[in-house]
Amino acid sequence: LERESPINYVQNIRTPFIIFHGENDRRTGFVQSEMLYRSLKALDRPVEYVRHPGGTHELTRSGNNRQRIDQMLRTWDFFERWIKAGGRPLE
């Protein structure tokens, strides 16, 4: 698993990144997502990080409806900003 971890390749990440993490995720600890976020920030890469209180690994399928809607809206906004701009934020 360590070989597959994105943290080992963070220097190669150039695309904008958004990270969602449920604080009660038992499959992937939030420390890992925070490490990835901080590493990308340190490299001045475009990255956003959202932690959902009480959220689990199943957030997108069976989680809190408000958090699921929040995640969908943030994802839509993220795509609007980055895809429409061809990888650059809209001015």
Distance bins in CASP14 RR format, pairs under 12 A and 6 or more apart:
PFRMAT RR
TARGET T0000
AUTHOR 0000-0000-0000
RMODE 2
METHOD distances of the structure
MODEL  1
1 7 0 0 0 0 0 1 0 0 0 0 0
1 8 0 0 0 0 0 1 0 0 0 0 0
1 27 0 0 0 0 0 1 0 0 0 0 0
1 28 0 0 0 0 0 1 0 0 0 0 0
1 32 0 0 0 0 0 1 0 0 0 0 0
2 8 1 0 0 1 0 0 0 0 0 0 0
2 9 0 0 0 0 0 1 0 0 0 0 0
2 32 0 0 0 0 0 1 0 0 0 0 0
3 9 0 0 0 0 1 0 0 0 0 0 0
5 28 0 0 0 0 0 1 0 0 0 0 0
5 32 1 0 0 1 0 0 0 0 0 0 0
5 33 0 0 0 0 0 1 0 0 0 0 0
5 35 0 0 0 0 1 0 0 0 0 0 0
5 36 0 0 0 0 1 0 0 0 0 0 0
5 39 0 0 0 0 0 1 0 0 0 0 0
6 12 0 0 0 0 1 0 0 0 0 0 0
6 13 1 0 0 1 0 0 0 0 0 0 0
6 15 0 0 0 0 0 1 0 0 0 0 0
6 17 0 0 0 0 1 0 0 0 0 0 0
6 19 0 0 0 0 1 0 0 0 0 0 0
6 28 0 0 0 0 0 1 0 0 0 0 0
6 32 0 0 0 0 1 0 0 0 0 0 0
6 33 0 0 0 0 1 0 0 0 0 0 0
6 35 0 0 0 0 1 0 0 0 0 0 0
6 36 1 0 1 0 0 0 0 0 0 0 0
6 37 0 0 0 0 0 1 0 0 0 0 0
6 39 0 0 0 0 1 0 0 0 0 0 0
6 40 0 0 0 0 1 0 0 0 0 0 0
6 45 0 0 0 0 0 1 0 0 0 0 0
6 47 0 0 0 0 0 1 0 0 0 0 0
7 13 0 0 0 0 1 0 0 0 0 0 0
7 19 0 0 0 0 0 1 0 0 0 0 0
7 28 0 0 0 0 0 1 0 0 0 0 0
7 31 0 0 0 0 0 1 0 0 0 0 0
7 32 1 0 0 1 0 0 0 0 0 0 0
7 33 0 0 0 0 1 0 0 0 0 0 0
7 34 0 0 0 0 0 1 0 0 0 0 0
7 35 1 0 1 0 0 0 0 0 0 0 0
7 36 1 0 1 0 0 0 0 0 0 0 0
7 37 0 0 0 0 0 1 0 0 0 0 0
7 38 0 0 0 0 1 0 0 0 0 0 0
7 39 1 0 0 1 0 0 0 0 0 0 0
7 40 0 0 0 0 1 0 0 0 0 0 0
7 42 0 0 0 0 0 1 0 0 0 0 0
7 43 0 0 0 0 0 1 0 0 0 0 0
8 32 0 0 0 0 0 1 0 0 0 0 0
8 35 0 0 0 0 0 1 0 0 0 0 0
8 36 0 0 0 0 0 1 0 0 0 0 0
8 39 0 0 0 0 0 1 0 0 0 0 0
9 36 0 0 0 0 0 1 0 0 0 0 0
9 39 0 0 0 0 0 1 0 0 0 0 0
9 40 0 0 0 0 0 1 0 0 0 0 0
9 43 0 0 0 0 0 1 0 0 0 0 0
10 17 0 0 0 0 1 0 0 0 0 0 0
10 32 0 0 0 0 0 1 0 0 0 0 0
10 35 0 0 0 0 1 0 0 0 0 0 0
10 36 1 0 0 1 0 0 0 0 0 0 0
10 37 0 0 0 0 0 1 0 0 0 0 0
10 38 0 0 0 0 1 0 0 0 0 0 0
10 39 1 0 1 0 0 0 0 0 0 0 0
10 40 1 0 0 1 0 0 0 0 0 0 0
10 41 0 0 0 0 0 1 0 0 0 0 0
10 42 0 0 0 0 1 0 0 0 0 0 0
10 43 1 0 0 1 0 0 0 0 0 0 0
10 44 0 0 0 0 0 1 0 0 0 0 0
10 45 0 0 0 0 1 0 0 0 0 0 0
10 47 0 0 0 0 1 0 0 0 0 0 0
11 39 0 0 0 0 1 0 0 0 0 0 0
11 40 0 0 0 0 1 0 0 0 0 0 0
11 42 0 0 0 0 0 1 0 0 0 0 0
11 43 1 0 0 1 0 0 0 0 0 0 0
11 44 0 0 0 0 0 1 0 0 0 0 0
11 45 0 0 0 0 1 0 0 0 0 0 0
12 39 0 0 0 0 0 1 0 0 0 0 0
12 40 0 0 0 0 0 1 0 0 0 0 0
12 43 0 0 0 0 0 1 0 0 0 0 0
12 45 0 0 0 0 0 1 0 0 0 0 0
13 19 0 0 0 0 0 1 0 0 0 0 0
13 36 0 0 0 0 1 0 0 0 0 0 0
13 37 0 0 0 0 0 1 0 0 0 0 0
13 39 0 0 0 0 1 0 0 0 0 0 0
13 40 1 0 0 1 0 0 0 0 0 0 0
13 41 0 0 0 0 0 1 0 0 0 0 0
13 42 0 0 0 0 0 1 0 0 0 0 0
13 43 1 0 0 1 0 0 0 0 0 0 0
13 44 0 0 0 0 0 1 0 0 0 0 0
13 45 1 0 1 0 0 0 0 0 0 0 0
13 46 0 0 0 0 1 0 0 0 0 0 0
13 47 0 0 0 0 1 0 0 0 0 0 0
14 40 0 0 0 0 0 1 0 0 0 0 0
14 43 0 0 0 0 1 0 0 0 0 0 0
14 44 0 0 0 0 0 1 0 0 0 0 0
14 45 1 0 0 1 0 0 0 0 0 0 0
14 46 0 0 0 0 1 0 0 0 0 0 0
14 47 0 0 0 0 0 1 0 0 0 0 0
14 87 0 0 0 0 1 0 0 0 0 0 0
15 40 0 0 0 0 0 1 0 0 0 0 0
15 45 0 0 0 0 1 0 0 0 0 0 0
15 46 0 0 0 0 1 0 0 0 0 0 0
15 47 0 0 0 0 1 0 0 0 0 0 0
15 78 0 0 0 0 0 1 0 0 0 0 0
15 82 0 0 0 0 1 0 0 0 0 0 0
15 83 0 0 0 0 0 1 0 0 0 0 0
15 86 0 0 0 0 0 1 0 0 0 0 0
15 87 1 0 0 1 0 0 0 0 0 0 0
15 88 0 0 0 0 0 1 0 0 0 0 0
16 40 0 0 0 0 1 0 0 0 0 0 0
16 45 1 0 0 1 0 0 0 0 0 0 0
16 46 1 0 1 0 0 0 0 0 0 0 0
16 47 1 0 0 1 0 0 0 0 0 0 0
16 48 0 0 0 0 1 0 0 0 0 0 0
16 75 0 0 0 0 0 1 0 0 0 0 0
16 77 0 0 0 0 0 1 0 0 0 0 0
16 78 1 0 0 1 0 0 0 0 0 0 0
16 79 0 0 0 0 1 0 0 0 0 0 0
16 80 0 0 0 0 0 1 0 0 0 0 0
16 81 0 0 0 0 1 0 0 0 0 0 0
16 82 1 0 1 0 0 0 0 0 0 0 0
16 83 0 0 0 0 1 0 0 0 0 0 0
16 84 0 0 0 0 0 1 0 0 0 0 0
16 85 0 0 0 0 1 0 0 0 0 0 0
16 86 0 0 0 0 1 0 0 0 0 0 0
16 87 1 0 0 1 0 0 0 0 0 0 0
16 88 0 0 0 0 1 0 0 0 0 0 0
16 89 0 0 0 0 1 0 0 0 0 0 0
17 33 0 0 0 0 0 1 0 0 0 0 0
17 36 1 0 0 1 0 0 0 0 0 0 0
17 37 0 0 0 0 1 0 0 0 0 0 0
17 39 0 0 0 0 0 1 0 0 0 0 0
17 40 1 0 1 0 0 0 0 0 0 0 0
17 41 0 0 0 0 0 1 0 0 0 0 0
17 43 0 0 0 0 0 1 0 0 0 0 0
17 45 1 0 0 1 0 0 0 0 0 0 0
17 46 1 0 0 1 0 0 0 0 0 0 0
17 47 1 0 1 0 0 0 0 0 0 0 0
17 48 1 0 0 1 0 0 0 0 0 0 0
17 49 0 0 0 0 1 0 0 0 0 0 0
17 50 0 0 0 0 0 1 0 0 0 0 0
17 78 0 0 0 0 1 0 0 0 0 0 0
17 82 0 0 0 0 1 0 0 0 0 0 0
17 87 0 0 0 0 0 1 0 0 0 0 0
18 33 0 0 0 0 0 1 0 0 0 0 0
18 36 0 0 0 0 0 1 0 0 0 0 0
18 37 0 0 0 0 1 0 0 0 0 0 0
18 40 0 0 0 0 0 1 0 0 0 0 0
18 45 0 0 0 0 0 1 0 0 0 0 0
18 46 0 0 0 0 1 0 0 0 0 0 0
18 47 1 0 0 1 0 0 0 0 0 0 0
18 48 1 0 1 0 0 0 0 0 0 0 0
18 49 1 0 0 1 0 0 0 0 0 0 0
18 50 1 0 0 1 0 0 0 0 0 0 0
18 71 0 0 0 0 1 0 0 0 0 0 0
18 72 0 0 0 0 0 1 0 0 0 0 0
18 73 0 0 0 0 0 1 0 0 0 0 0
18 74 1 0 0 1 0 0 0 0 0 0 0
18 75 1 0 0 1 0 0 0 0 0 0 0
18 76 0 0 0 0 0 1 0 0 0 0 0
18 77 0 0 0 0 1 0 0 0 0 0 0
18 78 1 0 1 0 0 0 0 0 0 0 0
18 79 0 0 0 0 1 0 0 0 0 0 0
18 81 0 0 0 0 0 1 0 0 0 0 0
18 82 0 0 0 0 1 0 0 0 0 0 0
19 25 0 0 0 0 0 1 0 0 0 0 0
19 28 0 0 0 0 0 1 0 0 0 0 0
19 29 0 0 0 0 0 1 0 0 0 0 0
19 30 0 0 0 0 1 0 0 0 0 0 0
19 32 0 0 0 0 1 0 0 0 0 0 0
19 33 1 0 1 0 0 0 0 0 0 0 0
19 34 0 0 0 0 1 0 0 0 0 0 0
19 35 0 0 0 0 0 1 0 0 0 0 0
19 36 1 0 0 1 0 0 0 0 0 0 0
19 37 1 0 1 0 0 0 0 0 0 0 0
19 38 0 0 0 0 0 1 0 0 0 0 0
19 39 0 0 0 0 0 1 0 0 0 0 0
19 40 0 0 0 0 1 0 0 0 0 0 0
19 41 0 0 0 0 0 1 0 0 0 0 0
19 45 0 0 0 0 0 1 0 0 0 0 0
19 46 0 0 0 0 0 1 0 0 0 0 0
19 47 1 0 0 1 0 0 0 0 0 0 0
19 48 1 0 0 1 0 0 0 0 0 0 0
19 49 1 0 1 0 0 0 0 0 0 0 0
19 50 1 0 0 1 0 0 0 0 0 0 0
19 51 0 0 0 0 1 0 0 0 0 0 0
19 52 0 0 0 0 0 1 0 0 0 0 0
19 71 0 0 0 0 0 1 0 0 0 0 0
19 74 0 0 0 0 0 1 0 0 0 0 0
19 75 0 0 0 0 0 1 0 0 0 0 0
19 78 0 0 0 0 0 1 0 0 0 0 0
20 28 0 0 0 0 0 1 0 0 0 0 0
20 30 0 0 0 0 0 1 0 0 0 0 0
20 33 0 0 0 0 1 0 0 0 0 0 0
20 36 0 0 0 0 0 1 0 0 0 0 0
20 37 0 0 0 0 0 1 0 0 0 0 0
20 48 0 0 0 0 1 0 0 0 0 0 0
20 49 0 0 0 0 1 0 0 0 0 0 0
20 50 1 0 1 0 0 0 0 0 0 0 0
20 51 0 0 0 0 1 0 0 0 0 0 0
20 52 1 0 0 1 0 0 0 0 0 0 0
20 55 0 0 0 0 1 0 0 0 0 0 0
20 56 0 0 0 0 0 1 0 0 0 0 0
20 57 0 0 0 0 0 1 0 0 0 0 0
20 59 1 0 0 1 0 0 0 0 0 0 0
20 60 0 0 0 0 1 0 0 0 0 0 0
20 63 0 0 0 0 0 1 0 0 0 0 0
20 67 0 0 0 0 1 0 0 0 0 0 0
20 68 0 0 0 0 0 1 0 0 0 0 0
20 70 0 0 0 0 1 0 0 0 0 0 0
20 71 1 0 1 0 0 0 0 0 0 0 0
20 72 0 0 0 0 0 1 0 0 0 0 0
20 73 0 0 0 0 0 1 0 0 0 0 0
20 74 1 0 0 1 0 0 0 0 0 0 0
20 75 0 0 0 0 1 0 0 0 0 0 0
20 78 0 0 0 0 0 1 0 0 0 0 0
21 27 0 0 0 0 0 1 0 0 0 0 0
21 28 1 0 0 1 0 0 0 0 0 0 0
21 29 1 0 0 1 0 0 0 0 0 0 0
21 30 1 0 1 0 0 0 0 0 0 0 0
21 31 0 0 0 0 1 0 0 0 0 0 0
21 32 0 0 0 0 1 0 0 0 0 0 0
21 33 1 0 1 0 0 0 0 0 0 0 0
21 34 0 0 0 0 1 0 0 0 0 0 0
21 35 0 0 0 0 0 1 0 0 0 0 0
21 36 0 0 0 0 1 0 0 0 0 0 0
21 37 0 0 0 0 1 0 0 0 0 0 0
21 48 0 0 0 0 0 1 0 0 0 0 0
21 49 1 0 0 1 0 0 0 0 0 0 0
21 50 1 0 0 1 0 0 0 0 0 0 0
21 51 1 0 1 0 0 0 0 0 0 0 0
21 52 1 0 0 1 0 0 0 0 0 0 0
21 53 0 0 0 0 0 1 0 0 0 0 0
21 54 0 0 0 0 0 1 0 0 0 0 0
21 55 0 0 0 0 1 0 0 0 0 0 0
21 56 0 0 0 0 0 1 0 0 0 0 0
21 57 0 0 0 0 1 0 0 0 0 0 0
21 59 0 0 0 0 1 0 0 0 0 0 0
21 60 0 0 0 0 0 1 0 0 0 0 0
21 67 0 0 0 0 0 1 0 0 0 0 0
21 71 0 0 0 0 0 1 0 0 0 0 0
22 28 0 0 0 0 1 0 0 0 0 0 0
22 29 0 0 0 0 1 0 0 0 0 0 0
22 30 1 0 0 1 0 0 0 0 0 0 0
22 32 0 0 0 0 0 1 0 0 0 0 0
22 33 0 0 0 0 1 0 0 0 0 0 0
22 34 0 0 0 0 0 1 0 0 0 0 0
22 49 0 0 0 0 0 1 0 0 0 0 0
22 50 0 0 0 0 1 0 0 0 0 0 0
22 51 1 0 0 1 0 0 0 0 0 0 0
22 52 1 0 1 0 0 0 0 0 0 0 0
22 53 1 0 0 1 0 0 0 0 0 0 0
22 54 1 0 0 1 0 0 0 0 0 0 0
22 55 1 1 0 0 0 0 0 0 0 0 0
22 56 1 0 0 1 0 0 0 0 0 0 0
22 57 1 0 0 1 0 0 0 0 0 0 0
22 58 0 0 0 0 1 0 0 0 0 0 0
22 59 1 0 1 0 0 0 0 0 0 0 0
22 60 0 0 0 0 0 1 0 0 0 0 0
22 63 0 0 0 0 1 0 0 0 0 0 0
22 64 0 0 0 0 1 0 0 0 0 0 0
22 67 0 0 0 0 1 0 0 0 0 0 0
22 68 0 0 0 0 0 1 0 0 0 0 0
22 70 0 0 0 0 0 1 0 0 0 0 0
22 71 0 0 0 0 1 0 0 0 0 0 0
23 29 0 0 0 0 1 0 0 0 0 0 0
23 30 1 0 1 0 0 0 0 0 0 0 0
23 31 0 0 0 0 0 1 0 0 0 0 0
23 33 0 0 0 0 0 1 0 0 0 0 0
23 34 0 0 0 0 0 1 0 0 0 0 0
23 50 0 0 0 0 0 1 0 0 0 0 0
23 51 1 0 1 0 0 0 0 0 0 0 0
23 52 1 0 0 1 0 0 0 0 0 0 0
23 53 1 0 1 0 0 0 0 0 0 0 0
23 54 1 0 1 0 0 0 0 0 0 0 0
23 55 1 0 1 0 0 0 0 0 0 0 0
23 56 0 0 0 0 1 0 0 0 0 0 0
23 57 0 0 0 0 0 1 0 0 0 0 0
23 59 0 0 0 0 0 1 0 0 0 0 0
23 64 0 0 0 0 0 1 0 0 0 0 0
23 67 0 0 0 0 0 1 0 0 0 0 0
24 30 0 0 0 0 1 0 0 0 0 0 0
24 51 0 0 0 0 0 1 0 0 0 0 0
24 52 0 0 0 0 1 0 0 0 0 0 0
24 53 0 0 0 0 1 0 0 0 0 0 0
24 54 1 0 1 0 0 0 0 0 0 0 0
24 55 1 0 1 0 0 0 0 0 0 0 0
24 56 1 0 1 0 0 0 0 0 0 0 0
24 57 0 0 0 0 1 0 0 0 0 0 0
24 58 0 0 0 0 0 1 0 0 0 0 0
24 59 0 0 0 0 1 0 0 0 0 0 0
24 63 0 0 0 0 0 1 0 0 0 0 0
24 64 0 0 0 0 0 1 0 0 0 0 0
24 67 0 0 0 0 0 1 0 0 0 0 0
25 31 0 0 0 0 0 1 0 0 0 0 0
25 32 0 0 0 0 1 0 0 0 0 0 0
25 33 0 0 0 0 1 0 0 0 0 0 0
25 51 0 0 0 0 1 0 0 0 0 0 0
25 52 0 0 0 0 1 0 0 0 0 0 0
25 53 0 0 0 0 0 1 0 0 0 0 0
25 54 0 0 0 0 1 0 0 0 0 0 0
25 55 1 0 0 1 0 0 0 0 0 0 0
25 56 1 0 1 0 0 0 0 0 0 0 0
25 57 1 0 1 0 0 0 0 0 0 0 0
25 58 0 0 0 0 1 0 0 0 0 0 0
25 59 1 0 0 1 0 0 0 0 0 0 0
25 60 0 0 0 0 0 1 0 0 0 0 0
25 63 0 0 0 0 0 1 0 0 0 0 0
26 54 0 0 0 0 0 1 0 0 0 0 0
26 55 0 0 0 0 0 1 0 0 0 0 0
26 56 1 0 0 1 0 0 0 0 0 0 0
26 57 1 0 0 1 0 0 0 0 0 0 0
26 58 0 0 0 0 0 1 0 0 0 0 0
27 33 0 0 0 0 0 1 0 0 0 0 0
27 55 0 0 0 0 0 1 0 0 0 0 0
27 56 0 0 0 0 1 0 0 0 0 0 0
27 57 1 0 1 0 0 0 0 0 0 0 0
27 58 0 0 0 0 1 0 0 0 0 0 0
27 59 0 0 0 0 0 1 0 0 0 0 0
28 34 0 0 0 0 0 1 0 0 0 0 0
28 35 0 0 0 0 0 1 0 0 0 0 0
28 36 0 0 0 0 0 1 0 0 0 0 0
28 55 0 0 0 0 0 1 0 0 0 0 0
28 56 0 0 0 0 0 1 0 0 0 0 0
28 57 1 0 0 1 0 0 0 0 0 0 0
28 58 0 0 0 0 0 1 0 0 0 0 0
28 59 0 0 0 0 0 1 0 0 0 0 0
29 35 0 0 0 0 1 0 0 0 0 0 0
29 36 0 0 0 0 0 1 0 0 0 0 0
29 51 0 0 0 0 0 1 0 0 0 0 0
29 55 0 0 0 0 0 1 0 0 0 0 0
29 56 0 0 0 0 0 1 0 0 0 0 0
29 57 0 0 0 0 1 0 0 0 0 0 0
30 36 0 0 0 0 0 1 0 0 0 0 0
30 37 0 0 0 0 1 0 0 0 0 0 0
30 49 0 0 0 0 1 0 0 0 0 0 0
30 50 0 0 0 0 0 1 0 0 0 0 0
30 51 1 0 0 1 0 0 0 0 0 0 0
30 52 0 0 0 0 1 0 0 0 0 0 0
30 53 0 0 0 0 0 1 0 0 0 0 0
30 54 0 0 0 0 0 1 0 0 0 0 0
30 55 0 0 0 0 1 0 0 0 0 0 0
30 56 0 0 0 0 0 1 0 0 0 0 0
30 57 0 0 0 0 0 1 0 0 0 0 0
31 37 0 0 0 0 0 1 0 0 0 0 0
31 38 0 0 0 0 0 1 0 0 0 0 0
31 51 0 0 0 0 0 1 0 0 0 0 0
32 38 0 0 0 0 0 1 0 0 0 0 0
32 39 0 0 0 0 0 1 0 0 0 0 0
32 49 0 0 0 0 0 1 0 0 0 0 0
33 39 0 0 0 0 0 1 0 0 0 0 0
33 40 0 0 0 0 0 1 0 0 0 0 0
33 47 0 0 0 0 0 1 0 0 0 0 0
33 48 0 0 0 0 0 1 0 0 0 0 0
33 49 1 0 0 1 0 0 0 0 0 0 0
33 50 0 0 0 0 1 0 0 0 0 0 0
33 51 1 0 0 1 0 0 0 0 0 0 0
33 52 0 0 0 0 0 1 0 0 0 0 0
33 57 0 0 0 0 0 1 0 0 0 0 0
34 40 0 0 0 0 0 1 0 0 0 0 0
34 41 0 0 0 0 0 1 0 0 0 0 0
34 47 0 0 0 0 0 1 0 0 0 0 0
34 49 1 0 0 1 0 0 0 0 0 0 0
34 50 0 0 0 0 0 1 0 0 0 0 0
34 51 0 0 0 0 1 0 0 0 0 0 0
35 41 0 0 0 0 0 1 0 0 0 0 0
35 42 0 0 0 0 0 1 0 0 0 0 0
35 47 0 0 0 0 0 1 0 0 0 0 0
35 49 0 0 0 0 0 1 0 0 0 0 0
36 42 0 0 0 0 0 1 0 0 0 0 0
36 43 0 0 0 0 0 1 0 0 0 0 0
36 45 0 0 0 0 0 1 0 0 0 0 0
36 47 0 0 0 0 1 0 0 0 0 0 0
36 48 0 0 0 0 0 1 0 0 0 0 0
36 49 0 0 0 0 1 0 0 0 0 0 0
37 43 0 0 0 0 0 1 0 0 0 0 0
37 45 0 0 0 0 1 0 0 0 0 0 0
37 46 0 0 0 0 0 1 0 0 0 0 0
37 47 1 0 1 0 0 0 0 0 0 0 0
37 48 0 0 0 0 1 0 0 0 0 0 0
37 49 1 0 1 0 0 0 0 0 0 0 0
37 50 0 0 0 0 1 0 0 0 0 0 0
37 51 0 0 0 0 1 0 0 0 0 0 0
38 45 0 0 0 0 0 1 0 0 0 0 0
38 47 0 0 0 0 1 0 0 0 0 0 0
38 49 0 0 0 0 1 0 0 0 0 0 0
39 45 0 0 0 0 1 0 0 0 0 0 0
39 47 0 0 0 0 1 0 0 0 0 0 0
39 49 0 0 0 0 0 1 0 0 0 0 0
40 46 0 0 0 0 1 0 0 0 0 0 0
40 47 1 0 1 0 0 0 0 0 0 0 0
40 48 0 0 0 0 1 0 0 0 0 0 0
40 49 0 0 0 0 1 0 0 0 0 0 0
41 47 1 0 0 1 0 0 0 0 0 0 0
41 48 0 0 0 0 0 1 0 0 0 0 0
41 49 0 0 0 0 1 0 0 0 0 0 0
46 78 0 0 0 0 1 0 0 0 0 0 0
46 81 0 0 0 0 1 0 0 0 0 0 0
46 82 1 0 0 1 0 0 0 0 0 0 0
46 85 0 0 0 0 0 1 0 0 0 0 0
46 87 0 0 0 0 1 0 0 0 0 0 0
46 88 0 0 0 0 1 0 0 0 0 0 0
46 89 1 0 0 1 0 0 0 0 0 0 0
47 78 0 0 0 0 0 1 0 0 0 0 0
47 82 0 0 0 0 0 1 0 0 0 0 0
48 71 0 0 0 0 0 1 0 0 0 0 0
48 74 1 0 0 1 0 0 0 0 0 0 0
48 75 0 0 0 0 0 1 0 0 0 0 0
48 77 0 0 0 0 1 0 0 0 0 0 0
48 78 1 0 0 1 0 0 0 0 0 0 0
48 79 0 0 0 0 0 1 0 0 0 0 0
48 81 0 0 0 0 1 0 0 0 0 0 0
48 82 0 0 0 0 0 1 0 0 0 0 0
48 89 0 0 0 0 0 1 0 0 0 0 0
49 74 0 0 0 0 0 1 0 0 0 0 0
49 78 0 0 0 0 0 1 0 0 0 0 0
50 59 0 0 0 0 0 1 0 0 0 0 0
50 67 0 0 0 0 1 0 0 0 0 0 0
50 70 1 0 0 1 0 0 0 0 0 0 0
50 71 1 0 0 1 0 0 0 0 0 0 0
50 72 0 0 0 0 0 1 0 0 0 0 0
50 73 0 0 0 0 0 1 0 0 0 0 0
50 74 1 0 0 1 0 0 0 0 0 0 0
50 75 0 0 0 0 1 0 0 0 0 0 0
50 77 0 0 0 0 0 1 0 0 0 0 0
50 78 0 0 0 0 0 1 0 0 0 0 0
51 59 0 0 0 0 0 1 0 0 0 0 0
51 67 0 0 0 0 0 1 0 0 0 0 0
51 70 0 0 0 0 0 1 0 0 0 0 0
51 71 0 0 0 0 0 1 0 0 0 0 0
52 58 0 0 0 0 0 1 0 0 0 0 0
52 59 1 0 0 1 0 0 0 0 0 0 0
52 60 0 0 0 0 0 1 0 0 0 0 0
52 63 0 0 0 0 1 0 0 0 0 0 0
52 64 1 0 0 1 0 0 0 0 0 0 0
52 65 0 0 0 0 0 1 0 0 0 0 0
52 66 0 0 0 0 1 0 0 0 0 0 0
52 67 1 0 1 0 0 0 0 0 0 0 0
52 68 0 0 0 0 1 0 0 0 0 0 0
52 69 0 0 0 0 0 1 0 0 0 0 0
52 70 1 0 0 1 0 0 0 0 0 0 0
52 71 1 0 0 1 0 0 0 0 0 0 0
52 74 0 0 0 0 0 1 0 0 0 0 0
53 59 0 0 0 0 0 1 0 0 0 0 0
53 63 0 0 0 0 0 1 0 0 0 0 0
53 64 0 0 0 0 1 0 0 0 0 0 0
53 66 0 0 0 0 0 1 0 0 0 0 0
53 67 0 0 0 0 1 0 0 0 0 0 0
53 70 0 0 0 0 0 1 0 0 0 0 0
54 63 0 0 0 0 1 0 0 0 0 0 0
54 64 1 0 0 1 0 0 0 0 0 0 0
54 66 0 0 0 0 0 1 0 0 0 0 0
54 67 0 0 0 0 1 0 0 0 0 0 0
55 61 0 0 0 0 0 1 0 0 0 0 0
55 62 0 0 0 0 0 1 0 0 0 0 0
55 63 1 0 0 1 0 0 0 0 0 0 0
55 64 1 0 0 1 0 0 0 0 0 0 0
55 65 0 0 0 0 0 1 0 0 0 0 0
55 66 0 0 0 0 0 1 0 0 0 0 0
55 67 1 0 0 1 0 0 0 0 0 0 0
55 68 0 0 0 0 1 0 0 0 0 0 0
55 70 0 0 0 0 0 1 0 0 0 0 0
55 71 0 0 0 0 0 1 0 0 0 0 0
56 62 0 0 0 0 1 0 0 0 0 0 0
56 63 1 0 0 1 0 0 0 0 0 0 0
56 64 0 0 0 0 1 0 0 0 0 0 0
56 67 0 0 0 0 0 1 0 0 0 0 0
56 68 0 0 0 0 0 1 0 0 0 0 0
57 63 0 0 0 0 1 0 0 0 0 0 0
58 64 0 0 0 0 0 1 0 0 0 0 0
58 67 0 0 0 0 0 1 0 0 0 0 0
58 68 0 0 0 0 0 1 0 0 0 0 0
59 65 0 0 0 0 0 1 0 0 0 0 0
59 66 0 0 0 0 0 1 0 0 0 0 0
59 67 1 0 0 1 0 0 0 0 0 0 0
59 68 1 0 0 1 0 0 0 0 0 0 0
59 69 0 0 0 0 0 1 0 0 0 0 0
59 70 0 0 0 0 1 0 0 0 0 0 0
59 71 1 0 0 1 0 0 0 0 0 0 0
59 72 0 0 0 0 0 1 0 0 0 0 0
59 75 0 0 0 0 0 1 0 0 0 0 0
60 67 0 0 0 0 1 0 0 0 0 0 0
60 68 1 0 0 1 0 0 0 0 0 0 0
60 69 0 0 0 0 0 1 0 0 0 0 0
60 70 0 0 0 0 0 1 0 0 0 0 0
60 71 1 0 0 1 0 0 0 0 0 0 0
60 72 0 0 0 0 1 0 0 0 0 0 0
60 75 0 0 0 0 1 0 0 0 0 0 0
61 67 0 0 0 0 0 1 0 0 0 0 0
61 68 0 0 0 0 1 0 0 0 0 0 0
61 71 0 0 0 0 0 1 0 0 0 0 0
62 68 0 0 0 0 1 0 0 0 0 0 0
63 69 0 0 0 0 0 1 0 0 0 0 0
63 70 0 0 0 0 0 1 0 0 0 0 0
63 71 0 0 0 0 1 0 0 0 0 0 0
64 70 0 0 0 0 1 0 0 0 0 0 0
64 71 0 0 0 0 1 0 0 0 0 0 0
65 71 0 0 0 0 0 1 0 0 0 0 0
65 72 0 0 0 0 0 1 0 0 0 0 0
66 72 0 0 0 0 0 1 0 0 0 0 0
66 73 0 0 0 0 0 1 0 0 0 0 0
67 73 0 0 0 0 0 1 0 0 0 0 0
67 74 0 0 0 0 0 1 0 0 0 0 0
68 74 0 0 0 0 0 1 0 0 0 0 0
68 75 0 0 0 0 0 1 0 0 0 0 0
69 75 0 0 0 0 0 1 0 0 0 0 0
69 76 0 0 0 0 0 1 0 0 0 0 0
70 76 0 0 0 0 0 1 0 0 0 0 0
70 77 0 0 0 0 0 1 0 0 0 0 0
71 77 0 0 0 0 0 1 0 0 0 0 0
71 78 0 0 0 0 0 1 0 0 0 0 0
72 78 0 0 0 0 0 1 0 0 0 0 0
72 79 0 0 0 0 0 1 0 0 0 0 0
73 79 0 0 0 0 0 1 0 0 0 0 0
73 80 0 0 0 0 0 1 0 0 0 0 0
74 80 0 0 0 0 0 1 0 0 0 0 0
74 81 0 0 0 0 0 1 0 0 0 0 0
75 81 0 0 0 0 0 1 0 0 0 0 0
75 82 0 0 0 0 0 1 0 0 0 0 0
75 83 0 0 0 0 0 1 0 0 0 0 0
76 82 0 0 0 0 0 1 0 0 0 0 0
76 83 0 0 0 0 0 1 0 0 0 0 0
76 84 0 0 0 0 0 1 0 0 0 0 0
77 83 0 0 0 0 0 1 0 0 0 0 0
77 84 0 0 0 0 0 1 0 0 0 0 0
77 89 0 0 0 0 0 1 0 0 0 0 0
77 90 0 0 0 0 0 1 0 0 0 0 0
78 84 0 0 0 0 0 1 0 0 0 0 0
78 85 0 0 0 0 0 1 0 0 0 0 0
78 87 0 0 0 0 0 1 0 0 0 0 0
78 89 0 0 0 0 0 1 0 0 0 0 0
78 90 0 0 0 0 0 1 0 0 0 0 0
79 85 0 0 0 0 0 1 0 0 0 0 0
79 86 0 0 0 0 0 1 0 0 0 0 0
79 87 0 0 0 0 0 1 0 0 0 0 0
79 90 0 0 0 0 0 1 0 0 0 0 0
80 86 0 0 0 0 0 1 0 0 0 0 0
80 87 0 0 0 0 0 1 0 0 0 0 0
80 89 0 0 0 0 0 1 0 0 0 0 0
80 90 0 0 0 0 1 0 0 0 0 0 0
81 87 0 0 0 0 1 0 0 0 0 0 0
81 88 0 0 0 0 1 0 0 0 0 0 0
81 89 1 0 1 0 0 0 0 0 0 0 0
81 90 1 0 1 0 0 0 0 0 0 0 0
81 91 0 0 0 0 0 1 0 0 0 0 0
82 88 1 0 0 1 0 0 0 0 0 0 0
82 89 1 0 0 1 0 0 0 0 0 0 0
82 90 0 0 0 0 1 0 0 0 0 0 0
83 89 0 0 0 0 0 1 0 0 0 0 0
83 90 0 0 0 0 0 1 0 0 0 0 0
84 90 1 0 0 1 0 0 0 0 0 0 0
84 91 0 0 0 0 0 1 0 0 0 0 0
85 91 0 0 0 0 1 0 0 0 0 0 0
END
